[in-house]
């Protein structure tokens, strides 16, 4: 797939670019938060961020994304730091923007979409995930073929100037369209196999772990199922949906760990991975895991809820599982500080009261890694699962009765 989509073994140096888009009422703080996440994405891909650039614009420049002055500033920095080989933009660039910026900066240019695709490509383990990622890569690459052939001067055009570059682009476009068609067919076959697997699991209650990337879903999966699902403090540690059979107090159910969500998740990737999220659609109970130690956890909840609404809009029992309470920190306001409280000034107890008071979704506060409040978590989840299981298998209800008094 070319240098732009290969996993890097050595750590490359990168600069990050973000635009404070006035047309979307974006703030400086929001863009800084987005760039911090982009920094984490770059680190996950194997790159080290050495500099960030931001610019306030009414709307992104259609030719170069940032303005001419800012682009010159970035160019000066790169000329003074020749060891920086990569520039990453926090939004998806159009083919024209990508081509123009690369020509001016003379560096490898990635956008957020390209970077996420690269991470997914490195993380994909199964045939299903690899097929989904490859499809998304080709769909991303198709409109950007022209930038690969600028060395053949095909832009001159005119009589007698239709050279091998144009022919090569047309050939590559046909090849890629054929590959896309084949990958879609492959996905259909895999999806049928997955659907058959789900049917073969019977009518057991299904519970799905969903949430923003890197909130601890896999750790919770390992804790409940006593399995060894891969868990790592990096984005998208889990790509494939993992399903395990779990038993709590004699009630069996299926627990699924799904791929994490993220802001600005590439459209092609969402489309490709919709089949992976069938476990969410078919789940009886949703455990929405939230990293309460993250300063922007409320934004993460919003992103997940919006994505979930696209996947499955049916009402079903859900819990907000606030994880990582062991890592929670806050800044206590001085008594003479008259400024209003911000998210950083609320204690864990205050946040608990605020979220519990909302009452829309039951809230649980745990630390999966430190095993804090796990018994309460099990009891609450068990109560909902037992109710569904009893309705589905009423003749098994005797299993749940308490016979401990007969043991005396």
Secondary structure, 3 states (H helix, E strand, C coil): CCHHHCCCCCCEEEEEEEEEEHHHCCCHHHHHHHHHHHHHHHHHHCEEEEEEEEEEECCCECCCECCHHHHHHHHHHHHHCCCCCEEEECCCCCHHHHHHHHHHHCCEEEEHHHHHHHHHHHHCCCHHHHHHHHHHHHHHHHCCHHHHHHHHCHHHCCCCCCCHHHHHHHHHHHHHHHHHHHHHHHHHHHHHHHHHHHHHCCCCEEEEEEEECCCCHHHHHHHHHCCCCCCCCCCCCCCCCEEEEEEECCEEEEEEECCCECCCCCHHHHHHCCCCCHHHHCCCEEEEEEECCCCCHHHHHHHHHHHHHHHCCCCCEEEEEEECHHHCCCCCCCCCCCCCCCHHHCCHHHHHHHHHHHCCCEEEECECCCCECHHHHHHHHHHHHHHHHHHHCHHHHHHHCCCHHHHC
